[in-house]
Amino acid sequence: MADRLLNVIHIIQGQYRVSDRPDDEMTTVLGSCVAACVFDPFRKIGGMNHFLLPGNDPSAGNNIKYGAHSMEQLINAMLRAGAHRNRLEVQLFGGGNVVSGLGRIGDSNAQFARDFVRQEGFILRGADTGGRFGRRLRFRPATGIARVERVDPSGGEVQRTEKVVRRPRTPSGSVELF
């Protein structure tokens, strides 16, 4: 059987997207930024965001580069598309400390995202955050499957380690490492 052609949707800093189309694949590249992949397993709707800074915009309160606004925008878009809040599953990626001059902004981003998921009562299905490397992320919003490749920031090479986070068939989670 021939593979379907994928509709690749690139998510850059400050963006989010939601889809229920089986041929959509969302992608992004992360350093210290964080991407949340959100999925409603009943409705088969998923979405991804990409935020640059933790918390809220201290001046305007509505800058999507900040985690709080980005997460709210993504969740609201999921709900408008027909997802139900009590079924949302979240996977978090990024938050690497790849630039020494930025301090530990990656850790701050990842901690903000984890706190947000916990405070909002969402299911944290999986996470690959932290470290001193970037990530290339691919997410299939209609299935909830995410794939992440770790990227060495010094040489730009992709490490041969790939992590796949799949929605489990049973209540217990599963993570496959290659």
Residue pairs with C-beta under 8 A, 6 or more apart in sequence:
4 22
4 23
5 23
6 23
6 24
6 25
7 21
7 23
7 24
7 25
8 25
8 26
8 27
9 17
9 19
9 24
9 25
9 26
9 27
10 26
10 27
10 28
11 17
11 26
11 27
11 28
11 35
11 48
11 49
11 50
12 28
12 50
13 33
13 50
13 51
13 52
13 65
14 50
14 51
14 52
14 63
14 64
14 65
14 70
15 49
15 50
15 64
16 47
16 48
16 49
16 50
16 64
16 70
16 73
16 74
16 77
17 26
17 47
17 48
17 141
18 45
18 46
18 47
18 74
18 77
18 78
18 81
18 141
19 26
19 45
19 46
19 47
19 141
19 142
20 43
20 44
20 45
20 46
20 81
20 82
20 141
20 142
21 141
21 142
22 140
22 142
22 143
24 140
24 141
24 142
25 138
25 139
25 140
26 37
26 46
26 47
26 48
26 138
26 139
26 140
26 141
27 136
27 137
27 138
27 139
28 35
28 48
28 50
28 136
28 137
29 134
29 135
29 136
29 137
29 151
30 50
30 93
30 94
30 95
30 96
30 134
30 135
30 136
30 137
31 94
31 96
31 98
31 99
31 106
31 134
31 153
32 52
32 94
32 95
32 96
32 97
32 98
32 99
32 102
32 105
32 106
32 109
33 50
33 51
33 52
33 94
33 95
33 109
34 50
34 51
34 67
34 92
34 93
34 94
34 95
34 109
34 110
34 112
34 113
34 129
35 48
35 49
35 50
35 51
35 92
35 93
35 94
35 137
35 139
36 48
36 49
36 70
36 71
36 74
36 90
36 91
36 92
36 113
36 117
37 46
37 47
37 48
37 90
37 91
37 92
37 93
37 137
37 139
37 141
37 144
37 146
38 46
38 47
38 48
38 74
38 75
38 78
38 83
38 88
38 89
38 90
38 122
39 45
39 46
39 88
39 89
39 90
39 91
39 125
39 141
39 144
39 167
40 46
40 78
40 82
40 83
40 84
40 87
40 88
40 89
41 87
41 89
41 144
41 167
42 84
42 87
43 81
43 82
43 83
43 84
43 87
44 142
44 143
45 78
45 81
45 82
45 83
45 141
45 142
46 139
46 140
46 141
46 142
46 143
46 144
47 74
47 77
47 78
47 81
47 141
48 74
48 137
48 139
48 141
49 64
49 70
49 71
49 73
49 74
50 70
51 64
51 65
51 66
51 67
51 70
51 71
51 109
52 65
52 66
52 109
53 65
53 66
53 67
53 105
53 109
54 66
54 67
54 105
54 108
54 109
54 111
54 112
54 113
55 66
55 67
55 68
55 112
56 66
56 68
56 69
57 63
57 65
57 66
57 69
61 69
62 69
63 69
64 70
64 73
67 109
67 112
67 113
67 116
68 112
68 116
71 113
71 116
75 85
75 88
75 120
78 88
79 85
86 121
88 122
88 123
89 122
89 123
89 125
89 144
89 167
90 117
90 122
90 123
90 124
90 125
91 124
91 125
91 126
91 127
91 139
91 144
91 146
91 165
92 110
92 113
92 114
92 117
92 124
92 126
92 127
92 128
92 129
93 127
93 128
93 129
93 135
93 137
93 146
93 148
94 106
94 109
94 110
94 129
94 135
94 137
95 106
95 107
95 109
95 110
95 111
95 113
95 129
95 130
96 106
96 129
96 130
96 131
96 132
96 133
96 134
96 135
96 153
97 103
97 104
97 105
97 106
97 107
97 130
97 131
97 132
98 106
98 132
98 133
98 134
98 153
99 153
106 129
106 130
107 130
110 127
110 129
110 130
113 129
114 124
114 127
114 129
117 124
118 124
125 144
125 165
125 167
125 173
126 146
126 165
126 173
126 175
128 135
128 148
128 163
128 165
131 150
132 153
133 150
133 151
133 152
133 153
133 159
134 150
134 151
134 153
135 148
135 149
135 150
135 151
136 148
136 149
136 151
136 158
137 146
137 147
137 148
138 146
138 147
138 148
139 145
139 146
139 147
140 146
143 167
144 166
144 167
145 164
145 165
145 166
145 167
146 164
146 165
147 162
147 163
147 164
148 162
148 163
148 165
149 158
149 159
149 161
149 162
150 158
150 159
150 161
151 157
151 158
151 159
152 158
152 159
160 178
161 177
161 178
162 177
162 178
163 175
163 176
163 177
163 178
164 175
164 176
164 178
165 175
166 174
166 176
168 174
